[in-house]
């Protein structure tokens, strides 16, 4: 299992980092020994930080974790991904996500309907567009949601030899997980996911989808961006734990993620969190995340304890683990965690 980092966001708490600071983050990622970097679409565009990451490092995998598919057309997404695959010399991974209806309709002012079916078609459109650029195929994609039938030489980007980037699809619910397993090259598990949910719900769905698409598990990548609360001393760990509780309360209030709480018998918690979120009572919400919920949904402990626990929980489930933290983690602490995870894996 490879250990990755986020840049421009949660791994160091600098969502609004300048581009000079992003370059420093890439250097820190290299020093710590991560295998890849991921850029989220939260408070900035997900593609620009990866351009810097690819420029300032020649070995890291660079990927979006995630880019919002339904905020764009397949053509605009295909162009951005193609450019990054070219610039990174084949190291780019396109992570897609649907977001939720309110954000698509009210923040992005884009259409929302049948998200699983729409996403399956979106992925098919991407592959058709890349095929027209890389293989010279006539662009003739006509579906229920998207139609791409025009591509002239003037608008065809230069050919490159690295092929299309792999597509990873973020999913929590069963329908979108099925799309990932049948149409994408991998699955990005949501950070609000437990080991039990993965084993009892997600993995069986992936295995079923892979059988239907005639693929082996070795041909499919599972990425888990897990929440981690860690610190080099008790004071740092306490602050980290408080930040993670707040993040879990936010996730737990979202109806799309309620199935995870339902599996553990915490459906009433979701109802309480959602009602409080409507009123904007975030402090009370955070207080509802008790230690049992916290340690089930997040990895908590010293860097050495957290690194070992990451491997214990997810070593046989995920191919890549992305360290997610809504608070700053010092580089030295990250290094200890990554070293512990690798030592546990090699033991």
Secondary structure, DSSP 8 states (H G I E B T S, - for coil): -EEEEESSSTTTT-TT--HHHHHHHHHHHHHHT-SEEEE-SSSS-TTHHHHHHHHH-SS-EEEES-EEGGGS-HHHHHHHHHHHHHHTTS-EEEEEE---HHIIIIIS----S-HHHHHHHHHHHHHHHHHHHHS-----EE-SS-EE----GGGS----SS---EEEEEE-SHHHHHHHHHHSSEEEE-SS--HHHIIIIIHHHHHHHHHHTT--GGG-EEEEEEEEE--SSHHHHHHHHHHHHHHHHHHHT-GGGHHHHHHTT-HHHHHHHHHHHHHT-HHHHHHT--HHHHHHHSEES-HHHHHHHHHHHHTTT-SEEEEE-SS---HHHHHHHHHHHHHHHH-
